[in-house]
Amino acid sequence: MAYIELKNVSKSFGTGSDRTEVLSNINLTIEEGEFVAIVGFTGSGKTTLINLISGLIMPDEGEVLFKGMPVTGPSHERGVIFQNYSLLPWLNVGNNVGMAVKEAFKKFTKKQRRNRVEEYVEMVNLSPAIGKLPKELSGGMRQRVSVTRALSMSPEVILMDEPLSALDALTRGNLQQEILKIWNKDKKTALLITNDVDEGILMADRIIALKPGPKATLGPEYKINLERPRDKTALNHNDEYKKLRNTIIEYLIQIGEQRASQKEMTYTLPDIKPQFKQRYFKGVSFS
């Protein structure tokens, strides 16, 4: 039995003539302890896919299963790391993480909760900032708080919705390693949504391409047979890495060109005709 499974899942937004089918007939299985990356273009439905798995939204057709049971709503068993941090601005670092710990471990004493918060804040090197508000932190520090908050709940699945895309290259690289270190410690099941092929190859066991929408579907999958831990610099000299990277990028370029040509073929100018109304100005009529 797959740990996570999507069966013939479709999702649309809007009504009537404004209705858009974002995802169509999605079939996906993820095994326990597996790290999977979904790569695709911006606007292809990647966030919709992760929201379905997290239980934030429900499919129009098909079903999402977690450990064989239908997903009916959010759960701390499936922790989400969002792209936009989603921190409560009036709470400091410790309390932002503490709220998540309190929700996940209701039977913990105050001391147990405090110890867990301090442990996970230390894990991402934020102990000196534990009393600071989000507005006092850099973007990279805020994202580390977001990562810490999700992981402190000890989720069985880590869902990451392009969590590093807004960061500078150095901070992004550091956080990639932090996430991998934490994942490697407990071997949690992980799903990463990204538009960065290099990031997917560095972090995942398997990459799956998402074809552009509307009616986006899953494309081919690529197994990553590179030993862990993976060093970003060393990968640049690895022939298997270069071959895999080029194959995935060539596929994405191909479907991107197909998408562009389809838009050109189906694009028509609206039928707009000027309307003239009779107007009067100082006794003179204009039409």
C-alpha positions in Angstrom: 0.0 0.0 0.0 1.4 3.4 -1.0 1.9 5.9 1.8 0.4 8.7 -0.3 -1.8 8.0 -3.3 -3.7 10.2 -5.7 -6.3 8.4 -7.8 -7.7 10.1 -10.9 -7.7 13.5 -9.2 -9.0 16.5 -10.9 -9.5 20.0 -9.6 -11.2 23.1 -11.0 -11.7 26.7 -9.9 -14.4 29.2 -10.8 -17.9 28.6 -12.1 -19.7 28.6 -15.5 -17.7 30.1 -18.4 -15.0 31.2 -15.9 -14.4 27.7 -14.7 -10.8 26.5 -15.2 -9.7 22.9 -14.8 -6.3 23.3 -13.2 -5.4 19.6 -12.7 -6.8 16.7 -14.7 -6.6 12.9 -14.0 -3.6 13.0 -11.6 -2.3 9.6 -10.5 0.6 9.6 -8.1 2.0 7.2 -5.5 4.7 8.0 -2.9 6.2 5.4 -0.7 7.0 5.8 3.0 10.4 7.4 3.5 10.6 8.5 -0.1 11.7 12.0 -1.2 9.8 13.1 -4.4 10.2 16.3 -6.3 7.5 17.7 -8.6 9.0 20.2 -11.2 7.1 22.4 -13.5 6.4 25.9 -14.8 5.0 28.7 -12.7 1.2 28.5 -12.9 1.1 24.8 -13.8 -0.9 23.7 -10.8 1.9 22.7 -8.4 0.5 24.6 -5.4 -2.9 23.2 -6.1 -1.4 19.7 -6.0 0.2 20.2 -2.6 -2.9 21.8 -1.2 -4.9 18.7 -2.2 -2.4 16.4 -0.4 -2.3 18.6 2.7 -6.1 18.6 2.8 -6.5 22.4 2.5 -8.7 21.8 -0.6 -10.7 18.8 -1.8 -10.7 17.3 -5.3 -13.6 17.6 -7.6 -13.1 14.1 -8.9 -11.0 11.2 -7.7 -9.5 10.8 -4.2 -6.4 11.6 -2.2 -5.3 8.8 0.2 -2.9 8.9 3.2 -1.9 5.5 4.5 -4.9 4.1 2.7 -7.5 6.5 4.2 -9.1 9.4 2.4 -7.7 12.9 3.2 -10.7 14.9 4.5 -8.8 18.0 5.9 -5.5 19.3 7.2 -3.6 17.4 9.8 -0.3 17.8 11.7 0.7 14.4 10.3 1.2 16.2 7.0 3.3 19.3 7.8 3.5 22.1 5.1 6.3 24.5 4.6 4.9 27.4 2.6 6.7 29.7 0.2 5.5 32.9 2.0 6.6 31.9 5.6 3.1 32.3 7.0 4.4 33.5 10.4 2.2 35.3 13.0 3.8 38.8 13.1 2.9 39.5 16.7 4.6 36.3 18.0 8.3 35.9 18.4 10.3 33.0 17.0 9.8 30.8 20.0 6.1 31.4 20.2 5.5 30.8 16.5 7.1 27.4 16.8 5.5 26.9 20.2 2.0 27.2 18.9 2.7 24.3 16.5 4.2 22.2 19.2 1.2 22.8 21.5 -1.2 21.7 18.8 0.7 18.6 17.9 1.6 17.5 21.5 -1.4 18.4 23.6 -0.3 16.1 26.5 3.1 17.7 26.8 3.9 19.8 29.9 5.0 23.4 29.5 8.6 22.3 30.2 8.4 19.6 27.5 7.0 22.0 25.0 9.7 24.6 25.8 12.4 22.0 25.5 11.1 20.8 22.1 10.9 24.4 20.8 14.4 25.1 21.9 15.7 21.9 20.4 14.3 22.6 16.9 15.2 26.3 16.9 18.8 25.3 17.7 18.6 22.8 14.9 18.4 25.6 12.4 20.8 27.9 14.3 18.3 30.4 15.4 18.7 30.2 19.2 20.0 33.8 19.4 16.9 35.0 17.6 14.3 33.0 19.6 12.9 36.1 21.2 12.7 38.2 18.0 9.6 39.1 16.0 9.4 38.1 12.3 9.8 41.8 11.3 13.2 41.7 12.9 14.4 38.7 10.9 15.8 38.4 7.4 14.0 36.5 4.7 16.2 33.5 5.2 15.7 33.5 8.9 11.9 33.7 8.5 12.0 30.7 6.2 14.1 28.8 8.7 11.4 29.5 11.3 8.8 28.2 8.9 10.8 25.0 8.4 11.3 24.6 12.1 7.7 25.1 12.9 6.6 22.4 10.4 9.3 19.9 11.5 8.8 20.5 15.3 5.3 18.9 15.0 7.1 15.6 13.9 4.9 15.2 10.8 4.9 11.9 9.1 5.0 13.7 5.7 6.8 16.9 4.9 5.1 18.9 2.1 7.2 21.8 0.7 5.6 24.3 -1.6 8.6 26.0 -3.3 9.8 27.0 0.2 13.2 28.4 -1.0 12.3 30.1 -4.3 12.3 33.7 -2.8 15.7 33.4 -1.2 19.1 34.4 -2.5 21.4 31.7 -3.8 23.6 31.4 -0.7 20.7 31.2 1.8 18.8 28.8 -0.5 21.8 26.5 -0.7 22.2 26.5 3.1 18.6 25.8 3.7 18.6 23.0 1.2 21.3 21.3 3.3 19.4 22.0 6.5 16.3 20.4 5.2 18.2 17.4 3.9 20.0 17.0 7.2 16.7 16.9 9.1 15.1 14.6 6.5 18.0 12.2 6.6 17.8 12.1 10.4 14.3 10.6 10.5 13.7 9.7 6.9 10.3 11.3 6.8 8.3 11.0 3.6 8.8 14.3 1.7 7.3 16.0 -1.3 9.0 19.0 -2.7 7.3 21.4 -5.2 9.9 23.3 -7.2 10.7 25.0 -10.5 14.4 24.4 -10.0 15.7 21.2 -11.7 19.0 21.4 -9.8 17.3 21.6 -6.5 15.1 18.6 -7.3 18.1 16.5 -8.3 20.1 17.5 -5.2 17.3 16.7 -2.8 15.0 14.0 -4.2 15.0 10.3 -4.9 12.6 10.8 -7.8 11.6 13.8 -10.0 8.2 14.0 -11.7 7.4 16.6 -14.3 4.1 18.4 -14.2 2.8 19.4 -17.6 1.5 22.9 -17.9 -2.2 23.6 -17.4 -5.0 24.2 -17.8 -5.8 20.5 -17.3 -2.3 19.8 -16.1 -1.2 16.2 -15.9 1.9 14.4 -14.6 4.6 13.8 -17.2 7.5 11.3 -17.0 9.4 10.5 -13.9 13.1 10.3 -13.4 14.9 8.2 -10.9 17.9 9.8 -9.2 20.5 7.2 -8.7 23.1 9.4 -7.1 24.6 8.5 -3.7 23.7 10.5 -0.6 24.9 12.8 0.8 25.1 14.9 -2.3 27.6 17.7 -2.7 26.4 20.5 -5.0 29.8 21.4 -6.2 30.8 17.7 -6.8 27.6 17.1 -8.8 28.7 19.6 -11.4 31.5 17.2 -12.3 29.3 14.1 -12.2 28.4 12.7 -15.7 25.2 11.0 -14.6 24.0 14.2 -13.0 24.7 16.2 -16.1 23.0 13.7 -18.3 19.9 13.6 -16.0 19.8 17.4 -15.7 19.9 17.9 -19.5 17.2 15.2 -20.1 14.8 16.9 -17.7 15.5 20.4 -18.9 15.1 19.3 -22.6 11.7 17.8 -21.7 10.6 21.0 -19.9 11.7 23.1 -22.9 9.8 20.8 -25.3 6.5 21.0 -23.4 7.0 24.7 -22.9 7.3 25.2 -26.6 4.2 23.0 -27.2 2.3 25.1 -24.7 3.4 28.4 -26.4 2.4 27.1 -29.9 -1.0 25.9 -28.7 -1.7 29.4 -27.2 -0.8 31.0 -30.5 -3.1 28.6 -32.4 -6.1 29.2 -30.1 -5.6 32.9 -29.6 -8.2 35.1 -31.3 -8.8 38.8 -31.1 -12.0 39.7 -29.4 -14.8 41.0 -31.8 -15.0 44.6 -30.7 -17.0 47.2 -32.6 -16.9 50.9 -31.8 -20.2 52.3 -30.6 -21.1 55.9 -31.4 -23.6 57.9 -29.4 -24.9 61.2 -30.4 -23.5 64.0 -28.3 -24.2 67.7 -28.2 -21.9 70.5 -27.5 -23.0 74.1 -27.6 -25.7 73.3 -30.1 -23.6 71.2 -32.4 -24.2 67.5 -32.6 -21.4 64.9 -33.0 -21.9 61.3 -34.0 
